[in-house]
Amino acid sequence: MDSRLVSDSQMAIKKSADIFEKCSKFQKAKTLISYGLYPYFRIIESAQDPEIIMNGRRMIMVGSNNYLGLTSHPKVKEAAIEAIKKYGTGCAGSRFLNGTLDIHVELEEKLARFSRKEAALIFSTGFQVNLGVISALVGKDDVVIIDKMDHASIIDGCRLSFGEVRKFRHNETTDLERVLRENEDKDKMVVVDGVFSMEGDIARLPEIISLTNKYGARLMVDDAHGIGVLGKTGRGTAEHFGLEDQVDLIMGTYSKSLASIGGFIAGSADVIHFIKHCARSLIFSASPPPASVASVSAALDIIESEPERRERLWKNTAKMLDGFKNLGFQTGNSQTPIIPVIVGEDEKAFKMAMMLQEKGVFANVAVNPAVPSGMALIRTSYMATHTDEHLDKVLSAFEKVGKTLGLIG
C-alpha cells in the first residue's frame, strides 16, 4: 500500500476527530464581551434584595425571581442556620438510599397540604423535577403535549422520555385541541407552565382543563413562577382559577418565592409513589441539603402568615405595568410580576441592558431561543420589597434609555 495514502488517511481522521473544535469556533459571546455588551454571568456581591451591590456599586435589582423578598427574611435565614447546626451542611447521598432526613418527609407533607394534594416529593433542583417526572411517566407508546414556550426543563424532560413529543402554539387552546384530537387514541399528558417565565402571561387553565377532560389526557402544571404569587392564598395558578382539584400534577420550585433551591411535585399518592421509584433524577442525585429544606418550610409559613407581602407585590406589579405602557413600551401579554419590555433586535436588547446598568438598574436580557426570533426583550421582575422610590427610578432609567434607542417617542 502507498505510504502516502496511509498518511493522508491518518491526517483526515485527525482533522475530523476533535470534538472540541466547536468550542474554538464559538465566538458570539466573546464578540459581545469585546464590545461591552455581554449581559450574562454578572457578579453580584450582596443578597438578592431590591438593591444589590455589583462591582462595588449599588444598583436596583429588577432581574430577580425573589418575588416575596423572602431570601433575606430573618425567619428563613434562622431556619437555615438551625438546620445546619443540627444536620450539618449536606446529606452525603441520594434520597433513595441514605439521604432522607425527617425534615425532608415533613416538608413533603407540608407541600402536599399546601398544594391540596395527597402527596408530594421533593427534588434537589426544579430542573430535576421536570426531568424526572416527565421521563418517568411518559413511556414509548405515550404522547406528551407541551406549549411551544414551555420552560427548557420541560423540553429536556420530554427528550429524556421514550414518548412522542407534540407541541402546540403558545397559549392557543384551539391548536392544543388539534393536537389532542390527532392523538385521541393514545395515552397522553399535557404539560404547561402556569406562568410563562419570559412573557409573564398565565396559562389558560380553564380551557386547557376542559380539553384534557374531553380527550382523556392528564395535566401537569409547572408553577415555578405562580406559587407564592397567584391565588387567594398564594397557592398558584390552579388556585387562581379555582381549579386545584382538576390539575393532576402541580410542580413547583424553591428558587422563586420559596427562597432557596430545589423543587417538588404534588399529586395523587399512587402517582407520587411511582415517581419516587422511577425518576432517575431523584434516585441518582444527592439529597436536598438541610438548610434548603428548612428555608422552604419557613417560607411556606410566611406565605400563609404574611399575605400583605403578596398584596404589596401586586401593587408594585400594577404600578410598573401602567408605568411602562404610559411611557409607550410594549409589554406583551404580561399579567404577572414578570414584565417584559419588548425590544426586537438582539443587539438593541444587549445595548439596552448595558445602558440600564450604567444608570444603576440590573435587568435581564432574553433572546432566541428563550424567545422567538426578532422578539428580544428586557425581562424585568418585581418584589414585594421594592419601594415606590425604587420603581420610580427604574421607570426613569427606562424612559431615558428607551428614548436614546428610539424605542419610545
Secondary structure by P-SEA (a helix, b strand, c coil): ccaaaaaaaaaaaaaacccccccccccaaaaaaaacccccccccccccccccccccbbbbbccccccccccccaaaaaaaaaaaaccccccccccccccccaaaaaaaaaaaaaaccccccccccaaaaaaccccccccccbbbbbcccccaaaaaaaaaccbbbbbcccccaaaaaaaaaaaccccbbbbbbccccccccccaaaaaaaaaaaabbbbbbbccccccccccccccccccccccccccbbbbbcccccccccccccccaaaaaaaaaccccccccccccaaaaaaaaaaaaaaaacaaaaaaaaaaaaaaaaaaaaaccccccccccccccccccaaaaaaaaaaaaaaccccccccccccccccccbbbbbcccccaaaaaaaaaaaaaaaaaacccc
